[in-house]
Amino acid sequence: MSASTELLKRRADLTSMSLYSVVKVKEDADNFWKEVADVISISASGAGFLLPRPCEVGRLVSLMMPMPANLRSYDQDKELYRVWGLVQHCNETKAEDANGFQVGVAFVGKNPPESYFVDPATNYKICGMTEEGLWKITEAKGSFKKRQHMRYWTKIDLYLALVDGKKDAIRGERTVTENISRSGAAVITTLDVNVGDRVKFISEKYDFSGLAVVCNRQEGDDKRSRLHLQFVDSAFPIDGLDLDANAISD
């Protein structure tokens, strides 16, 4: 029995109703640390858990857990599911029963990219999703700066309209978000808009209509364009979201 399996077995002996994961983090080529974490949310594409120490956003971590077979993208018949996760957020929590750090990761697959073996401290970012429902990643140019608000990787149906100086709609389309926070969103689009343009973000389900500025436009691996929006006159009602356990970024 491996050391990681033994750690999980000891923790499982305490309670059979909770899910735990061995989290391994490499600081550099020669140094690493390992902890058994309480898993607080789980889905096929990501997980949230509690750790006694922080993880840097943008870093890859190794996870091993007895994850339910229906949520796995591979190795459904193995006792433990080994998957790599990209840290999307890490927030200190001081709740009476949960001191430490609440960490959210996006599952990226069974193996890390080759660049990880060259430098485990490499920062990565999400750039799409595979056919198996795991996140695609690419190297980030620099370290991540802490966001003002948490970002949730969830699809929301909306109507997006390009507006003129008087806030009148010029043209628009029905589309979905790729992620969203209280202060902005990434939206799939076919509209001919550019950085600096203003758009109207309308969600009937969440009774929200807000003006936003286009901060960036990118094309993903799937050849679809994403607009990175910042709301300028209102905040999205995040508290009302119908959330699952998908990866979250702060």
LUMPAMI-885892 format. One record per residue: residue number from 1; residue in one letter; z, x, y of N, C-alpha, C, O in turn. Coordinates in steps of 0.1 Angstrom, whole numbers, padded with zeros to 4 digits. Layout:
// LUMPAMI-885892
kolza_senu_nw_nu_nv_caw_cau_cav_cw_cu_cv_ow_ou_ov
NUM_a_Z_X_Y_Z_X_Y_Z_X_Y_Z_X_Y
...
This chain:
// LUMPAMI-885892
kolza_senu_nw_nu_nv_caw_cau_cav_cw_cu_cv_ow_ou_ov
1_m_0000_0008_-0012_0000_0000_0000_0000_0009_0012_0008_0018_0014
2_s_-0009_0006_0022_-0010_0014_0034_0002_0011_0043_0009_0001_0041
3_a_0004_0021_0053_0015_0019_0062_0013_0006_0070_0022_-0001_0073
4_s_0000_0003_0074_-0003_-0009_0082_0000_-0022_0074_0006_-0031_0080
5_t_-0004_-0022_0061_-0001_-0033_0053_0014_-0035_0051_0019_-0047_0051
6_e_0021_-0024_0050_0036_-0025_0048_0042_-0031_0060_0052_-0039_0060
7_l_0037_-0027_0072_0043_-0032_0085_0041_-0047_0085_0050_-0055_0089
8_l_0029_-0052_0081_0026_-0066_0082_0035_-0074_0072_0040_-0085_0074
9_k_0037_-0068_0060_0045_-0074_0049_0059_-0076_0054_0065_-0086_0052
10_r_0065_-0066_0060_0078_-0066_0065_0080_-0077_0075_0090_-0085_0075
11_r_0070_-0079_0084_0071_-0089_0095_0069_-0103_0089_0076_-0112_0093
12_a_0060_-0104_0079_0058_-0117_0073_0070_-0122_0065_0072_-0134_0064
13_d_0078_-0112_0061_0090_-0116_0054_0100_-0124_0063_0109_-0131_0058
14_l_0099_-0121_0076_0108_-0128_0085_0104_-0142_0087_0113_-0151_0089
15_t_0092_-0145_0088_0087_-0159_0089_0073_-0161_0084_0065_-0152_0086
16_s_0070_-0171_0076_0057_-0173_0070_0048_-0182_0079_0037_-0185_0075
17_m_0054_-0187_0090_0047_-0196_0098_0039_-0190_0110_0031_-0197_0116
18_s_0041_-0177_0112_0034_-0171_0124_0024_-0161_0119_0024_-0156_0108
19_l_0015_-0157_0128_0004_-0147_0125_0007_-0135_0133_0010_-0135_0144
20_y_0006_-0123_0126_0009_-0110_0132_-0003_-0101_0129_-0011_-0104_0120
21_s_-0004_-0091_0138_-0015_-0082_0136_-0010_-0068_0139_-0002_-0065_0148
22_v_-0015_-0058_0131_-0013_-0044_0135_-0023_-0040_0145_-0035_-0041_0143
23_v_-0018_-0035_0156_-0027_-0031_0167_-0026_-0016_0168_-0015_-0010_0170
24_k_-0037_-0009_0168_-0038_0006_0169_-0046_0009_0181_-0057_0005_0183
25_v_-0040_0018_0189_-0047_0022_0202_-0047_0037_0202_-0037_0044_0201
26_k_-0059_0043_0204_-0061_0057_0205_-0061_0061_0220_-0069_0056_0228
27_e_-0051_0070_0224_-0051_0074_0238_-0061_0085_0241_-0067_0085_0252
28_d_-0064_0093_0231_-0074_0103_0231_-0078_0107_0217_-0073_0100_0208
29_a_-0085_0118_0215_-0090_0121_0202_-0079_0125_0192_-0080_0124_0180
30_d_-0067_0129_0197_-0056_0134_0189_-0044_0125_0189_-0035_0127_0180
31_n_-0043_0116_0198_-0030_0108_0199_-0033_0093_0199_-0043_0088_0205
32_f_-0025_0086_0191_-0026_0072_0190_-0012_0066_0188_-0002_0073_0185
33_w_-0011_0053_0191_0001_0045_0188_-0003_0032_0180_-0014_0027_0181
34_k_0007_0027_0173_0005_0015_0165_0017_0006_0166_0029_0010_0166
35_e_0014_-0007_0168_0025_-0017_0169_0021_-0029_0161_0009_-0032_0159
36_v_0031_-0037_0156_0029_-0050_0150_0031_-0060_0161_0042_-0061_0167
37_a_0021_-0068_0164_0021_-0077_0175_0022_-0092_0170_0016_-0095_0160
38_d_0029_-0100_0178_0029_-0115_0176_0016_-0120_0181_0013_-0119_0193
39_v_0008_-0127_0173_-0005_-0133_0178_-0001_-0147_0183_0005_-0155_0176
40_i_-0005_-0149_0196_-0002_-0162_0202_-0013_-0171_0204_-0012_-0183_0206
41_s_-0026_-0166_0202_-0038_-0175_0202_-0048_-0167_0194_-0049_-0155_0194
42_i_-0057_-0175_0188_-0067_-0169_0179_-0079_-0178_0178_-0078_-0190_0178
43_s_-0091_-0172_0178_-0104_-0179_0176_-0113_-0170_0169_-0109_-0158_0166
44_a_-0125_-0174_0166_-0135_-0165_0159_-0140_-0154_0169_-0145_-0144_0164
45_s_-0138_-0156_0182_-0143_-0146_0191_-0133_-0138_0199_-0136_-0130_0207
46_g_-0120_-0141_0197_-0110_-0134_0204_-0096_-0138_0200_-0093_-0147_0193
47_a_-0086_-0130_0206_-0072_-0133_0203_-0063_-0129_0214_-0067_-0121_0222
48_g_-0051_-0135_0215_-0041_-0131_0224_-0029_-0128_0216_-0025_-0134_0207
49_f_-0021_-0117_0221_-0009_-0113_0214_0000_-0106_0223_-0003_-0103_0234
50_l_0012_-0104_0218_0023_-0098_0226_0026_-0084_0221_0027_-0082_0209
51_l_0027_-0075_0230_0030_-0061_0227_0041_-0056_0236_0043_-0061_0247
52_p_0049_-0046_0231_0060_-0040_0239_0055_-0030_0249_0063_-0026_0257
53_r_0042_-0026_0248_0037_-0017_0258_0023_-0022_0262_0017_-0029_0255
54_p_0018_-0017_0274_0005_-0022_0279_-0007_-0016_0272_-0006_-0005_0267
55_c_-0018_-0023_0274_-0031_-0017_0270_-0040_-0018_0282_-0039_-0027_0290
56_e_-0049_-0008_0284_-0057_-0007_0296_-0069_-0017_0294_-0076_-0016_0284
57_v_-0072_-0025_0304_-0083_-0034_0304_-0096_-0025_0303_-0098_-0015_0310
58_g_-0105_-0029_0294_-0118_-0022_0292_-0118_-0013_0280_-0128_-0007_0277
59_r_-0106_-0011_0274_-0105_-0002_0263_-0106_-0009_0249_-0103_-0021_0249
60_l_-0110_-0002_0239_-0112_-0008_0226_-0099_-0006_0218_-0093_0005_0219
61_v_-0095_-0016_0210_-0083_-0014_0202_-0087_-0019_0188_-0095_-0028_0186
62_s_-0080_-0014_0178_-0082_-0018_0164_-0072_-0028_0159_-0060_-0026_0162
63_l_-0076_-0039_0153_-0067_-0049_0148_-0069_-0051_0133_-0080_-0050_0128
64_m_-0058_-0054_0127_-0058_-0058_0113_-0048_-0069_0110_-0036_-0067_0113
65_m_-0053_-0080_0105_-0044_-0092_0104_-0049_-0101_0092_-0060_-0100_0088
66_p_-0040_-0109_0087_-0044_-0119_0076_-0050_-0131_0083_-0044_-0142_0082
67_m_-0061_-0129_0089_-0067_-0140_0097_-0073_-0151_0088_-0079_-0147_0078
68_p_-0072_-0163_0092_-0078_-0174_0084_-0093_-0171_0081_-0101_-0168_0090
69_a_-0098_-0174_0069_-0111_-0171_0065_-0122_-0178_0073_-0133_-0173_0076
70_n_-0119_-0190_0077_-0128_-0198_0085_-0131_-0193_0099_-0140_-0197_0105
71_l_-0122_-0184_0104_-0124_-0178_0117_-0131_-0165_0116_-0134_-0159_0127
72_r_-0133_-0159_0104_-0139_-0146_0103_-0154_-0146_0104_-0160_-0156_0100
73_s_-0159_-0135_0109_-0174_-0133_0109_-0179_-0125_0097_-0191_-0124_0095
74_y_-0170_-0119_0090_-0173_-0111_0078_-0160_-0109_0070_-0149_-0113_0075
75_d_-0161_-0103_0058_-0149_-0100_0050_-0140_-0112_0047_-0128_-0111_0048
76_q_-0147_-0124_0045_-0138_-0136_0043_-0130_-0135_0030_-0120_-0142_0029
77_d_-0134_-0127_0021_-0126_-0126_0008_-0116_-0115_0007_-0109_-0114_-0003
78_k_-0114_-0108_0018_-0104_-0097_0018_-0091_-0102_0024_-0090_-0112_0031
79_e_-0080_-0095_0019_-0067_-0100_0023_-0065_-0098_0038_-0059_-0107_0044
80_l_-0069_-0087_0044_-0067_-0084_0058_-0081_-0083_0065_-0090_-0078_0059
81_y_-0081_-0088_0077_-0094_-0088_0085_-0092_-0077_0095_-0083_-0076_0103
82_r_-0101_-0067_0094_-0102_-0056_0103_-0112_-0058_0114_-0124_-0060_0110
83_v_-0109_-0058_0126_-0118_-0061_0137_-0114_-0053_0149_-0103_-0051_0152
84_w_-0125_-0049_0157_-0122_-0042_0170_-0122_-0052_0181_-0130_-0062_0181
85_g_-0113_-0050_0190_-0112_-0059_0202_-0113_-0052_0215_-0108_-0041_0216
86_l_-0120_-0057_0225_-0121_-0052_0238_-0110_-0059_0247_-0110_-0071_0248
87_v_-0101_-0051_0253_-0091_-0056_0261_-0096_-0062_0273_-0103_-0056_0281
88_q_-0093_-0075_0275_-0098_-0083_0286_-0088_-0085_0297_-0091_-0087_0309
89_h_-0075_-0086_0293_-0064_-0087_0302_-0052_-0082_0296_-0050_-0082_0284
90_c_-0043_-0078_0304_-0029_-0073_0300_-0020_-0076_0311_-0020_-0069_0322
91_n_-0011_-0085_0309_-0002_-0090_0319_0013_-0089_0314_0016_-0093_0303
92_e_0021_-0083_0322_0035_-0082_0318_0042_-0096_0319_0039_-0104_0328
93_t_0050_-0099_0308_0056_-0112_0308_0071_-0109_0306_0076_-0100_0299
94_k_0079_-0117_0313_0094_-0116_0313_0101_-0129_0308_0112_-0132_0312
95_a_0093_-0136_0300_0099_-0148_0295_0111_-0145_0286_0112_-0134_0280
96_e_0121_-0154_0285_0133_-0151_0278_0131_-0147_0263_0138_-0139_0258
97_d_0120_-0153_0257_0118_-0150_0243_0105_-0142_0241_0100_-0141_0230
98_a_0099_-0136_0252_0087_-0129_0250_0085_-0118_0260_0076_-0118_0268
99_n_0095_-0109_0261_0094_-0098_0269_0083_-0088_0264_0081_-0086_0252
100_g_0076_-0082_0274_0066_-0072_0270_0053_-0075_0277_0053_-0078_0289
101_f_0042_-0074_0270_0029_-0076_0277_0020_-0085_0268_0019_-0084_0256
102_q_0014_-0095_0276_0005_-0104_0269_-0009_-0099_0271_-0014_-0097_0282
103_v_-0015_-0096_0259_-0028_-0090_0259_-0039_-0099_0253_-0036_-0106_0243
104_g_-0050_-0099_0259_-0061_-0107_0254_-0073_-0098_0251_-0077_-0090_0259
105_v_-0079_-0100_0239_-0090_-0092_0235_-0102_-0100_0231_-0100_-0112_0226
106_a_-0114_-0095_0233_-0126_-0101_0228_-0131_-0094_0215_-0132_-0081_0216
107_f_-0133_-0101_0204_-0137_-0094_0192_-0152_-0089_0193_-0161_-0096_0197
108_v_-0154_-0076_0189_-0167_-0070_0191_-0173_-0065_0178_-0184_-0060_0178
109_g_-0166_-0067_0167_-0171_-0064_0154_-0163_-0055_0145_-0152_-0051_0148
110_k_-0169_-0051_0134_-0162_-0044_0123_-0161_-0029_0127_-0152_-0022_0122
111_n_-0170_-0024_0135_-0170_-0010_0139_-0172_-0008_0154_-0179_-0016_0160
112_p_-0166_0002_0159_-0168_0005_0174_-0181_0012_0176_-0187_0017_0166
113_p_-0186_0013_0188_-0199_0021_0191_-0196_0036_0189_-0185_0040_0190
114_e_-0207_0043_0188_-0206_0057_0186_-0199_0064_0197_-0192_0074_0195
115_s_-0201_0059_0209_-0195_0066_0221_-0179_0066_0220_-0173_0074_0226
116_y_-0174_0056_0212_-0159_0056_0211_-0154_0068_0204_-0143_0073_0207
117_f_-0162_0073_0194_-0157_0084_0186_-0158_0097_0194_-0151_0107_0192
118_v_-0167_0097_0204_-0168_0109_0213_-0156_0109_0223_-0150_0119_0225
119_d_-0153_0097_0228_-0142_0096_0237_-0135_0082_0236_-0140_0072_0241
120_p_-0124_0081_0229_-0117_0068_0227_-0112_0062_0240_-0109_0050_0240
121_a_-0112_0069_0250_-0107_0064_0263_-0119_0058_0271_-0117_0054_0283
122_t_-0131_0057_0265_-0142_0051_0272_-0140_0037_0276_-0134_0029_0267
123_n_-0144_0032_0287_-0142_0018_0292_-0155_0011_0288_-0166_0016_0290
124_y_-0154_-0001_0284_-0165_-0010_0280_-0164_-0023_0287_-0154_-0027_0293
125_k_-0175_-0030_0287_-0176_-0044_0293_-0185_-0053_0284_-0193_-0048_0277
126_i_-0182_-0065_0285_-0190_-0075_0277_-0204_-0077_0283_-0205_-0078_0296
127_c_-0214_-0077_0275_-0228_-0079_0280_-0236_-0090_0273_-0248_-0091_0274
128_g_-0229_-0098_0265_-0236_-0108_0257_-0228_-0112_0245_-0217_-0108_0243
129_m_-0235_-0119_0236_-0229_-0123_0223_-0239_-0122_0212_-0251_-0124_0214
130_t_-0234_-0118_0200_-0243_-0116_0188_-0245_-0130_0182_-0239_-0140_0185
131_e_-0254_-0130_0172_-0257_-0142_0165_-0245_-0147_0157_-0243_-0158_0153
132_e_-0236_-0137_0153_-0224_-0140_0145_-0213_-0146_0154_-0202_-0149_0149
133_g_-0215_-0146_0167_-0205_-0151_0176_-0195_-0141_0181_-0184_-0144_0186
134_l_-0198_-0128_0179_-0190_-0117_0184_-0196_-0112_0197_-0207_-0114_0200
135_w_-0187_-0106_0205_-0192_-0101_0218_-0199_-0088_0217_-0195_-0079_0210
136_k_-0210_-0087_0225_-0217_-0074_0226_-0211_-0067_0238_-0206_-0073_0248
137_i_-0210_-0053_0237_-0204_-0045_0247_-0213_-0034_0251_-0221_-0030_0243
138_t_-0211_-0029_0263_-0218_-0017_0268_-0208_-0009_0276_-0198_-0014_0280
139_e_-0211_0004_0277_-0202_0013_0284_-0201_0009_0299_-0211_0005_0305
140_a_-0189_0009_0305_-0187_0005_0319_-0187_0018_0327_-0184_0029_0322
141_k_-0192_0017_0339_-0194_0029_0347_-0181_0035_0352_-0180_0047_0354
142_g_-0171_0027_0353_-0158_0032_0358_-0146_0024_0352_-0149_0015_0345
143_s_-0134_0028_0356_-0123_0020_0351_-0122_0006_0358_-0128_0005_0369
144_f_-0115_-0003_0352_-0115_-0016_0357_-0104_-0018_0367_-0093_-0012_0366
145_k_-0107_-0026_0378_-0097_-0029_0388_-0092_-0043_0384_-0099_-0052_0380
146_k_-0079_-0044_0386_-0072_-0057_0383_-0078_-0068_0391_-0079_-0067_0404
147_r_-0081_-0079_0385_-0086_-0091_0392_-0075_-0099_0398_-0064_-0098_0394
148_q_-0079_-0106_0408_-0069_-0115_0415_-0065_-0126_0406_-0053_-0130_0406
149_h_-0074_-0132_0398_-0071_-0143_0390_-0077_-0141_0376_-0087_-0134_0374
150_m_-0071_-0147_0366_-0076_-0146_0352_-0089_-0152_0351_-0093_-0162_0358
151_r_-0098_-0146_0342_-0111_-0151_0339_-0111_-0156_0325_-0107_-0149_0316
152_y_-0116_-0169_0323_-0116_-0175_0310_-0131_-0176_0305_-0140_-0181_0312
153_w_-0133_-0170_0293_-0146_-0171_0287_-0148_-0184_0280_-0145_-0186_0268
154_t_-0153_-0194_0287_-0155_-0207_0282_-0167_-0214_0289_-0170_-0211_0301
155_k_-0174_-0222_0282_-0186_-0229_0288_-0182_-0242_0294_-0174_-0250_0289
156_i_-0186_-0244_0307_-0184_-0256_0314_-0198_-0261_0319_-0205_-0253_0326
157_d_-0201_-0273_0316_-0213_-0279_0322_-0212_-0281_0337_-0201_-0286_0341
158_l_-0222_-0278_0344_-0222_-0280_0358_-0236_-0282_0364_-0246_-0280_0357
159_y_-0236_-0286_0377_-0248_-0286_0384_-0248_-0275_0395_-0238_-0275_0403
160_l_-0258_-0266_0395_-0258_-0255_0405_-0269_-0258_0415_-0281_-0260_0410
161_a_-0266_-0258_0428_-0277_-0260_0438_-0277_-0250_0448_-0266_-0246_0454
162_l_-0289_-0245_0452_-0290_-0235_0463_-0290_-0244_0476_-0296_-0254_0477
163_v_-0282_-0239_0486_-0281_-0247_0498_-0285_-0239_0510_-0286_-0226_0509
164_d_-0288_-0246_0521_-0293_-0239_0533_-0280_-0237_0542_-0269_-0240_0538
165_g_-0283_-0233_0554_-0272_-0231_0564_-0264_-0243_0567_-0252_-0241_0571
166_k_-0269_-0255_0565_-0262_-0267_0568_-0255_-0273_0555_-0250_-0284_0555
167_k_-0255_-0265_0544_-0249_-0269_0532_-0257_-0280_0525_-0251_-0287_0516
168_d_-0269_-0282_0529_-0278_-0292_0522_-0285_-0285_0510_-0289_-0274_0511
169_a_-0286_-0293_0499_-0292_-0287_0487_-0307_-0286_0489_-0313_-0295_0493
170_i_-0312_-0274_0485_-0327_-0272_0485_-0333_-0275_0472_-0342_-0282_0471
171_r_-0327_-0269_0461_-0331_-0271_0447_-0319_-0268_0438_-0310_-0261_0443
172_g_-0319_-0273_0426_-0308_-0270_0417_-0312_-0272_0403_-0324_-0275_0399
173_e_-0302_-0270_0394_-0304_-0272_0380_-0291_-0274_0373_-0280_-0272_0378
174_r_-0292_-0280_0361_-0280_-0282_0353_-0279_-0270_0343_-0289_-0266_0337
175_t_-0267_-0264_0342_-0265_-0252_0335_-0251_-0251_0330_-0243_-0261_0330
176_v_-0246_-0240_0325_-0233_-0238_0320_-0227_-0224_0325_-0235_-0215_0329
177_t_-0214_-0223_0326_-0207_-0211_0329_-0207_-0202_0316_-0207_-0207_0305
178_e_-0206_-0189_0319_-0203_-0179_0308_-0188_-0176_0308_-0182_-0174_0298
179_n_-0183_-0176_0320_-0168_-0174_0322_-0165_-0180_0336_-0173_-0182_0344
180_i_-0152_-0183_0338_-0148_-0189_0350_-0133_-0185_0353_-0125_-0183_0344
181_s_-0130_-0184_0366_-0116_-0182_0371_-0114_-0191_0382_-0122_-0199_0386
182_r_-0102_-0190_0388_-0098_-0199_0399_-0107_-0196_0411_-0110_-0205_0419
183_s_-0111_-0183_0412_-0118_-0179_0424_-0133_-0176_0423_-0140_-0173_0432
184_g_-0139_-0178_0410_-0153_-0175_0408_-0157_-0178_0394_-0149_-0183_0386
185_a_-0170_-0175_0392_-0176_-0178_0378_-0188_-0170_0376_-0195_-0165_0386
186_a_-0192_-0168_0363_-0205_-0162_0360_-0213_-0174_0354_-0208_-0181_0345
187_v_-0225_-0176_0359_-0232_-0188_0355_-0246_-0184_0350_-0253_-0176_0357
188_i_-0251_-0190_0339_-0264_-0188_0334_-0274_-0196_0344_-0271_-0207_0348
189_t_-0285_-0189_0348_-0294_-0196_0357_-0309_-0192_0355_-0312_-0182_0350
190_t_-0317_-0202_0360_-0332_-0199_0361_-0336_-0200_0376_-0348_-0198_0379
191_l_-0326_-0203_0385_-0329_-0204_0399_-0333_-0191_0405_-0328_-0180_0401
192_d_-0342_-0191_0415_-0346_-0179_0422_-0337_-0177_0433_-0340_-0180_0445
193_v_-0325_-0171_0430_-0315_-0168_0441_-0311_-0154_0440_-0313_-0147_0430
194_n_-0306_-0149_0451_-0303_-0135_0452_-0289_-0132_0458_-0282_-0142_0463
195_v_-0284_-0120_0457_-0271_-0116_0463_-0271_-0121_0477_-0280_-0117_0485
196_g_-0260_-0127_0481_-0258_-0132_0495_-0262_-0147_0497_-0257_-0153_0506
197_d_-0270_-0152_0488_-0273_-0167_0489_-0261_-0175_0486_-0251_-0171_0480
198_r_-0261_-0187_0491_-0250_-0197_0489_-0254_-0208_0480_-0266_-0213_0481
199_v_-0245_-0212_0471_-0248_-0222_0461_-0237_-0232_0461_-0226_-0229_0465
200_k_-0240_-0244_0456_-0230_-0254_0454_-0227_-0255_0439_-0236_-0257_0431
201_f_-0215_-0254_0435_-0210_-0255_0421_-0204_-0268_0419_-0193_-0271_0425
202_i_-0210_-0277_0411_-0205_-0290_0409_-0202_-0293_0394_-0211_-0292_0386
203_s_-0189_-0296_0391_-0185_-0300_0378_-0180_-0314_0378_-0169_-0316_0383
204_e_-0187_-0323_0372_-0182_-0337_0372_-0170_-0339_0363_-0161_-0346_0366
205_k_-0169_-0332_0352_-0158_-0333_0342_-0145_-0329_0349_-0135_-0336_0347
206_y_-0145_-0319_0357_-0133_-0314_0364_-0132_-0318_0378_-0123_-0313_0386
207_d_-0140_-0328_0382_-0140_-0333_0396_-0139_-0322_0406_-0131_-0322_0415
208_f_-0148_-0312_0405_-0148_-0301_0414_-0162_-0299_0420_-0172_-0300_0413
209_s_-0162_-0297_0433_-0174_-0293_0440_-0171_-0283_0451_-0163_-0285_0460
210_g_-0176_-0271_0449_-0173_-0260_0458_-0185_-0251_0462_-0194_-0249_0454
211_l_-0184_-0246_0474_-0194_-0237_0479_-0191_-0223_0474_-0179_-0219_0473
212_a_-0201_-0215_0470_-0199_-0202_0464_-0210_-0193_0469_-0221_-0197_0473
213_v_-0206_-0180_0470_-0216_-0170_0474_-0220_-0162_0462_-0211_-0159_0453
214_v_-0233_-0158_0461_-0238_-0150_0450_-0234_-0135_0452_-0239_-0129_0462
215_c_-0225_-0130_0444_-0220_-0116_0446_-0229_-0106_0438_-0230_-0094_0441
216_n_-0235_-0111_0427_-0243_-0102_0419_-0252_-0111_0410_-0249_-0122_0407
217_r_-0263_-0105_0406_-0272_-0111_0396_-0276_-0101_0386_-0280_-0090_0389
218_q_-0274_-0105_0373_-0277_-0095_0362_-0285_-0102_0351_-0284_-0114_0349
219_e_-0293_-0095_0344_-0300_-0100_0333_-0293_-0094_0320_-0292_-0082_0319
220_g_-0289_-0103_0311_-0283_-0099_0298_-0293_-0095_0288_-0305_-0095_0290
221_d_-0288_-0091_0276_-0296_-0087_0265_-0304_-0098_0260_-0315_-0096_0254
222_d_-0300_-0110_0263_-0308_-0122_0258_-0318_-0126_0268_-0325_-0136_0267
223_k_-0320_-0117_0279_-0331_-0119_0289_-0328_-0131_0298_-0336_-0135_0306
224_r_-0316_-0137_0298_-0312_-0147_0307_-0304_-0141_0319_-0297_-0132_0317
225_s_-0306_-0147_0330_-0300_-0142_0342_-0286_-0148_0344_-0284_-0160_0341
226_r_-0277_-0140_0349_-0263_-0145_0352_-0261_-0143_0367_-0264_-0133_0373
227_l_-0255_-0153_0373_-0251_-0152_0387_-0236_-0150_0387_-0228_-0158_0380
228_h_-0231_-0140_0394_-0216_-0139_0396_-0212_-0145_0409_-0216_-0140_0420
229_l_-0205_-0155_0409_-0202_-0163_0420_-0187_-0162_0425_-0178_-0160_0417
230_q_-0185_-0163_0438_-0172_-0163_0444_-0171_-0176_0452_-0178_-0178_0461
231_f_-0161_-0184_0448_-0159_-0196_0456_-0153_-0193_0470_-0144_-0184_0471
232_v_-0159_-0200_0480_-0155_-0196_0493_-0147_-0207_0501_-0142_-0204_0512
233_d_-0147_-0219_0496_-0140_-0230_0503_-0131_-0238_0495_-0125_-0247_0500
234_s_-0129_-0234_0482_-0120_-0241_0474_-0117_-0233_0461_-0125_-0224_0458
235_a_-0107_-0237_0453_-0104_-0230_0441_-0106_-0240_0429_-0103_-0252_0430
236_f_-0112_-0234_0418_-0114_-0242_0407_-0101_-0246_0400_-0092_-0238_0399
237_p_-0100_-0258_0395_-0087_-0263_0389_-0085_-0258_0375_-0087_-0265_0365
238_i_-0082_-0245_0374_-0081_-0238_0361_-0070_-0245_0352_-0072_-0246_0340
239_d_-0060_-0250_0358_-0049_-0256_0350_-0054_-0268_0342_-0047_-0272_0332
240_g_-0065_-0274_0345_-0070_-0285_0338_-0080_-0282_0328_-0086_-0291_0321
241_l_-0083_-0269_0325_-0093_-0265_0316_-0089_-0269_0301_-0078_-0268_0298
242_d_-0099_-0273_0294_-0098_-0275_0279_-0100_-0262_0272_-0112_-0259_0269
243_l_-0090_-0254_0271_-0091_-0240_0266_-0089_-0239_0251_-0081_-0246_0245
244_d_-0097_-0230_0245_-0094_-0226_0231_-0089_-0212_0232_-0084_-0208_0243
245_a_-0089_-0204_0221_-0083_-0191_0222_-0093_-0180_0224_-0092_-0168_0220
246_n_-0104_-0183_0231_-0114_-0173_0234_-0108_-0162_0243_-0098_-0163_0249
247_a_-0116_-0150_0244_-0111_-0139_0251_-0110_-0142_0266_-0118_-0149_0272
248_i_-0099_-0136_0272_-0096_-0138_0286_-0096_-0125_0293_-0091_-0115_0287
249_s_-0100_-0125_0305_-0099_-0112_0313_-0091_-0115_0326_-0094_-0125_0333
250_d_-0083_-0106_0330_-0076_-0108_0343_-0084_-0102_0354_-0080_-0103_0366
